[in-house]
Amino acid sequence: MNYSESLPALPLQRGMIATLLAMALILAPFFTILAQGNLSTAASLPEAGDVYHVEVDRAPQAYAGDGGANRRWDLSNLLSPVTQRVQWQGVGNLLRVQWDEQTEALFTRDKSELTWLGGSGPDFLGHSRHAQWLFTDPLLERKTGLRYGSGFFDEATCLVTFSKFQADPVFLKAFPLQPDSIRIRYTIERQAILDAFGKVVLPGEISEVLREKRTDRYIPVRVETKIGRRSWQTVNLPLKTIIKVSYHFHQPESREPVLSLHMAEDNSGRTERISFRSPLPERNIFPLGQVKPNAYPAPNPTLGAVRFDFISLPPGNYRLVIWNQLGGEQWRKAYAIKDRYAMDKVDLSALKHGYYWYELSDAHGNKYKPQPLIIIRP
């Protein structure tokens, strides 16, 4: 066959090439998703003896964003003044862990599921500062090997019991007779969906992650009270249902989420607090929930704009003073602290660069341990 006889075939070949190119462009996103198919939740669950470090930003300027493929979450501006150490402990056949700053939890596990059995902490609806939790129908906490687009649904029953001394005073006024103990029975509905994947930028690292959106619905079913030696009595006290939304970012090789966003309950889309992995803990390391009362600055060193986190302080009036190396007072401010956590952003750019000390004292003159503060200039 000579050259001229092959010419009519060229338009067909060009058409096929164009078609293949078009198909490739259409299918490219799907191939990208398939390429991300290796991303999943952890292939194994926590074990007794596991230790990891986490930092918490309680005033984040961040939003969760939409789900989907190839997302990017830039959270490089997160601030945390302390690093907290979390350890999983074995208790017979169970696992115990300090779950957050105020909650201790007991779990059981098999090869693929981590299940919540009980623990202690504040009431789900905030009616007590501290209570005992018992899941009469356990709650599924994690599953291994979940991929993009998958998830799970679980329903559990929990009894939350607390004394009148731990109860919120406003909540106590709702009872016609003053109880010694209160017990609330909850139904908890949990829906988890792996709704997004992409890259997350954290302070000091960039990770490929798979995001889990979790929606927990806490439904009060029954309220009971106990007075003296009498048996538990049901009272007619209607309580509202609340919904808590959180996002957890997973890597296949990490047994713990590298990042968790806890959303505000006002449906504003605002992030209330963010906990994130600390790959190289260096300073102020405390067991989770056991941060020593004081004021903690972040960032430190700072260019001048600094945030002071007041952690675990009794309610009251306080004074924060900054001294230079020679002992000269450079800055002071008074604070009225009402909760276990408070925060204030201050501008120290008027101070020269150098090494300083800050000291917190209460209204009675009791002083907390002085801490260093370093101011740098670009």
C-alpha angles and dihedrals in degrees: 000000000000127000096261092055091057095053097087090060093060098080090052091050091048090050092051091050091049091049092050091049091051091049090049091053092049094047096041094093090051092050087049090054090047089050087056090051090103089068112097143138114284118303090220137033132235118285134200109281096029112140127189136166126233137182126206128211110196096182104044123167093213143114128202097233128200128314126246143093129321096009124168124212114191107199096150090125096064114131130205124168095199139034118225126207120219122195129186111219130196117235105181105295092343135084123229125195139165094248098192137338094296106019132082117190139195120211141179123206144189129185095292110018138056111201129195114229104170147301142156137279143101120331113269092243095041096253092131138030092220133013143158116251125205121178107211085182107031124234123232109236105175142002125198127237099016114160138201111301096019130097143139143250125215137174123203141175122224135183114210114195128185141157126248089251090064095041124106107259093227090052091051091057090064091071119087090212123037106249126210092212136015130205126191122192114211135190110209121200115194126190120182125183129176093226106164146019136190140096128325121199112211129173103288100000147055118211140185104234144178115219125221119199110205125193117189120189115197112200118186108219105173139002120208133181135199126206119189112312095338120118122257113287126202114233128197101241115141114213127190125247117241132201123211121194123196137168124217123192116211139195122194093232096048122079090200128055110260090216137015127189118198113199128216115257094231093083090240094126088239118145111235099190139349127207117195139177118269105212096184110026111197113157144033096009114182135166108263110275093013102088109150113247110263145097116281124195127216131223099028115201091041137184088223106284105095136167120217116207114201106206133187095350122151112246111271147088120310141179126214118201130183120207132189124229092272092055096256115146111241105171141002139179136179123228136191106210116199104166140040087260130041133159138201131183114213136180114229096167090117089069119088119247113271147086118313140171127223127199133192123207133177130228091273093055095255109149129212122218111290114243132200123252121191122201117196135182128215 
